[in-house]
Amino acid sequence: MFDFLLDQPTLDLRDEVRKFVRHDVDRQLILDMDADKVTYPTSFVKAAASRNLLGLRFPKQWGGRELGWMQEVVALEEVGVLGTSLACLYSLPSIVGEAIWRFGTDEQKRKYLAPTLKGEIFAAEALTEPRGGSDFFGATTHAYRKGDYWVLNGQKRFIVGAEGASYFMVYARTDPDAPPHNSLSAFLVDRGAGVHVGHIYGLMGTRGGGAGRVVFRDVHVPESNLLGEVNRASDIFYQMMIPERMTSAAGALGLARAALEVAARYSTRRKAFGRRIKEFQAVSFKVADACTELDAARSLVLTAAAAVDRNCHPSLQRRMVSEAKKFATEAAWKIVNHAMQIMGGIGYTNIYPVERLLRDARLIMIWTGTNEIMDLIIQHEYYKQFEQTTSSARDVESDAQGAHLLEEKVYE
């Protein structure tokens, strides 16, 4: 960790979460989740809630601690060492809570946000559909108003936490004739009549998080459960980029750090050709590369957190959180692969957790927006900022021998 960048309260929070992760999370829970013997670890979420560790950013009025993203990413790195399933479930109150806190009514906050942070009810975000993952605005789940409620039909899949969710935050098309960005609304949908959840996926990794398909058949959703304005779910979606991607990035740091520490410890014990393998450059240079990747990723994640905490321009925030998600998750993938290579054949077995971490790491480059979508956002926001900014810096284009030969600068 970069202790020198953090104030004492943040360091205290880190130690608090570190203690929770070390002492209060049973090793057997992790093993049973990976073996698909547990489909939703209710005990873990409740334990974190009992220590007031969920939704750290939200007002104390609703059960949070009124902290910032800087503090949340520090906490999440510690949870990330447990793997992606527990890190994601730890993040869901923050992700779904963001939408309720910023766009919900006080009644919705009382009914959903406060008990979620207390661990009394459990949330899931229903976004991805069978016909569209990255194509969010192509959603086919739909709802129509009937009296004082909405009738919801459709299905979502790959919904982490679906098995244990008490309610879902659901995006649905409410105006089929409007342009895509003005056609969707968001709802808080209680688990009940017409809501069917199926745990049907055999996942490569990230197991035990209750990922499933959710089918809505003529579900009656009260008008009071409309989140934000009708046909303005795009406002919520764009805001949700921040918690979805910041939590993914921060969790990736913990996963990568865990794999690196296992491999580094192994390299100080394992001997070959009469020497500890850390003395071979083929090994030690992989550790060096992994350290550099991890430090660079952590620096970017903390910088993105600062950008959000300081309420920088929304365009900059979108770019920074997308960069953080892309870089941190790809760094985690590289680091876990380095760890496995350092350990050789034993790293490929379940004697060490690296093989599980590698399986977990593969998903985080896909969820909450694939890293290709991150590239799309990054370049879009960069060009937008570039074109709108008049730079006061030196015009280096003129620092070329033939800069004056304008006839050679052909653009069409």
N, C-alpha and C positions, 0 to 999 in steps of 0.2 A: 504494500500500500504506500501511497505518497503521503505519509503522515505530515510532512512539512506544508502541505497545501490545505490541511484541514484544521479547523479550530477545535478546541477541547471538547465542546458539546458533541461535535460530530465524531470525534474519536471515542467518546464515551458511548455513543450510540453504536458504533461499530463493534466495540467490545461487548456491548449488551447482546447484539445479534449473534456475534461470534460465540458467546457463551450459550445462547439458546440452541444454536446449530450443533455445538459440540456435545452438550449434555442432555438436551431435551428431545432430540430426534433419534429414535431407536434405529440402530443398524438394521435390525430385522425388517423394519418397515421398508427401507430402501430395497432390500433383497426381495421382499414379497411383491413390491410394486413391479420390479423388473421381471419377475416370474409370472406376472399377471394374476397373482393371488389376491391383490388388492386393486380395486378399480377406482376407488376414490378415498383418499386418506383424510377422512373427516377429522381424525384426532390431531393431525398436524395443523390444519387450519385453525382449529379451536385452540390449540396450544399457543400458536402465534397471537391469536386474538386476545387470549387471556393475559398476555404480556404487553398488550397495547402496541403490537408491532405491525398491524395491518393499516394501510391507508395513512401512512405517516404524514402526508402532505395536507390532509384535510383539516378543517377547523375542529377545535376541541369540542365545539357544540355538537358535532356529529360523531365524535369518537376518535378523531385523529390527533396529531401532535402539533399541527401547524408548522411543519418543517418544509424544506425545499427539496428540489430534485437532487441537489448535491448530497443531501443526507440520504435520500432514498436510494440513489445508485450505490452509495457506500454500503448501505444495509443489504442491498440486493446482491452485491458481489459475494458477501458472506453466505447468503442463502444459495447462491449459484453453485457452490462446491458440492451441494447435495445432488446436482443433476438438474436437467431441464424440467422434469415433471413438477417437482416440489417448488422450484423457482417460479414456474408459470402459475401454479395455484396460489402461491404467495402473492403474485402480482395481480391476479384477477380483481381483488377488491380495489386496487389502485386503478386498473384499466377501466372497469365498468363504473367504478366510483367517480372517475373523472367526468364521465358523461352526466351522471346524476347530479354531481356537485355543481357543474357549470351550467347545465341546461334544465335541470329538474326543478320542480316546485318544492316548497318547504315540506309539503305533505309527502312527496316522493322521497325526500331525504329522510324524513322520520320513518317512513314505512320500509325503505330499502337500504339506504346508505348506512344509517346508524346501526341497525341490527347486523348488517354485513360486516362492519368493522368489529362488532362484538363477537362474531363467529356464531351467531344464532341462525343466520340463513346464509346461503351460498349462491354466488353469482356466476354466470357464464355469458360470454359474448357470442351471439349467433350471427355471423357475418358470411362465411364462406358457403357457397352453394355448389351442388354437383356440376352445374354448367359454367361456373365461373368462380375463380379464386381471385386472381389479380383484377379481373374485370368487375369491380365492385358495383359500378353503376348499371351493369347488365343484370342485376338481381331480378329473379322471376317470382320470388315470394311476394305475395300481394295482400292487401287489406282494403276493405271498403267499409264506409261508415253506415251503421244501421241503428237509428235512434241514438241512444246515449252510449253506444259501444261500437267497437270495430270488429269485423269478422276477418280473421287471419288464416291464410292458407299458404302452404309452401313447405320447403324443407331446407335445412342447412346441414353441412357435414364438416367433419374434422373439428368439432367444437370441443375444445379442451374444457374439462370440468362438467361436461354435460351430464354424466352419470349421477353426480351429486348435487347438481344445481337446484336451488329452490325457485329460481327465476332466471329468465334470459333477457338480455338486451338484444332486441331483434330489429333489423332493418327490413322494411317491406315497401313495395311500390304502392303508392296510394293515388297516383294520378297517371294512368297509362298513356295519356295523350300529351303529357308535358315532356320537355327535353329531359334527358336522363338526370342532370344535376338538380332538377327541380321537381322530381317525381317521387322521391323516397321520403319516408317518415320513419322515426324510431319509436319503439314501444318497449315497455317493461312488461314482460309476459310471465305470469305466474305458472309454475308447473301444476297442471291440473287437467281437467277434461279437454280432450282434443290435442294435448301435447304428448307426443310419443317419442321416447328416447331409446335408442338402440346402441349398445356397445358392440360394434360389429367389426372393428378394425384390428388386424394383427399388425401392430406397429414394429418397425425395426428397432426403435429405441423410444425414449420419452414415454415409457409405459407407466401404467398405474394412475394416470392423470384424468381418467374418466372420459377420454376422447370418444365422441360418438356422433351419430346422425340424429337430428331432431326434426321430426315431422309435425307440422301444424295442420290440423284438419278442422276447419270451421271453429277455430278458437275465438271465444268472445272476450275481447280485451276492452275494459272500461275506458271511456274517454279520458278519465283521470290518469290513465297509464300511458298516454301519449307523451313522449319525451321531447321537449322543445316544441317547435312550431311544425304544423303539418306541412309536408312536402319540403322541409328544410333539413333533412337528415344529413345533407352534405356538409352543413356547418359543424355538426357533431363529428362526422367522419374525419374531417380535416383536423379538428382538435384532437381526435383520438390517435392521430399519427404520433403524437408526442409520447403518451404513456405506453402505447404498444411497442414502439421502437426503442424507447429509453430502457424499458424493462428487459427487452430482449438483449440489448447491448450490455447492460450491467450484469445480467445473469451469465452471459457468455464469459465475462471476465472471471467470475468465480470458477466456472467449469474449467477454463483454460489454466487457471492458477493451480487448481487441484491436480490436473494431469501433469503439469510441469513439476510440481513438488514431489509427486510419486516417482517420476522418472529421475529427478535429480537425486533423491534419496537412494534410489536403486543404483545409480551410477557411482555413488560413494562406497557401496558395499560389494557390488559385483566385480569379480576379478577375471581377467582373461590374459593369457600370455604372461602371467605373473604380476600383473599391474591392475589397479583399479581402473575400470573403464573410463572414468572421468578424465583420466590422464591422456586419453587418446583424442586427438583433435576431431576425429569423425563424430565423437560423442559430445565433447565439450563445446564444439562450434554449433551443434544443434541446440544445446542449452542456451548459448549466447544468442542465437537467432530467436529462440522462443522467448527469452527475456526481453529482447528488443521489441518483438511483436506485442507482447503483453503490456509493456510500459507505454508503447505508442497507442495501443487501443485504450488503455485506461486514461491516458492524457486526453484523447479525443472525447471519450465518454464524459469525463469531468468538465471539459470545455463546453460540450453540448448542454450539460446540466446547468452550467453557469449562464449560458445564453438564454435558456428558458427561465431560470430564476430571475434574471435581470430584465425579463420581458423585452428582449430584443425584437427587431422587426420580424413579423410572422414568416416572411420569406427566408430569413436567415435561420430561424428556428427549424423550419421544415428541412432546410438543407443540412443543418448540423445534426439533427437527430437521425436523418437518413444516412449521413456519413458514419455516424457512430454505430448504427445498427449494422451497416454493411461491413465496416472495417473490423469491428469487435467480433462479429460472428465468423468472418473469414479468418481472422487471426486465431480464434479458438480452434477452428478446424485444422489449421496448420500446426498449432502447438500440440494438439492431441495426437496428430500423426507423428510429429517429432518424438513425442513421449513414447509412442508405441515402437518406433524404430529404435530408439535408445534401448528399450527393454528387450527387443528381439522377440523370439517366439513366446516367451512367458507373458509378454504384454498382450498377446492375442488370446490369452486364456482368461478364465474367470478367477484366477488366483489373485489378480490385481484388478482394480476398477477401471483401468484405462480403456478396455474394450467396451465397457458400458458407456463411458464418457464419449468415446468416439461415435457410438451409435446415436447418442443424444445430440452430439454436436452437428450431425448432418442435417437435422431438421431445422435448426435455428437460422440457417441460410435461406429457408423457404418460408417459414411462417411470418406473420405480421407484415406481409409484403415481401416477395422474393427480393433477393439482392439485385436482380436485374431491374426490378421496379425502383429500388433505391437509386440505381444509376440514372434512371429516367428522371426522378425527382431532383437529384443532385445537379445534373447538367441543366435542367429547366430553370431551377432557381438561380444557379450561377449565371446563366446567360441573361436572365431577367435583371439581376443585380448589376451585372456588367454593363448592360445597355442603359440602365437608369442612373448610373453613377458617373459623374464627371470627376476623373481622377486628378488630384493635385500633385501626383508623383511625376517623376521624370518620364518623358516620352522616349523610351529606349528604342523605339522604331527608327528614330533618326540617327542612332548610333551605329550606322553601317556605312561602309565606304561608298556604296552606290545609292544611298538613301535619296539623293536628289534626282535620280533618274526615274521620274514619275512615269515616263512612257513604258517602263518595264513593269510597273505595278498594274498588272492586268487582272481584273476581278470578274469579268464577264466574257 
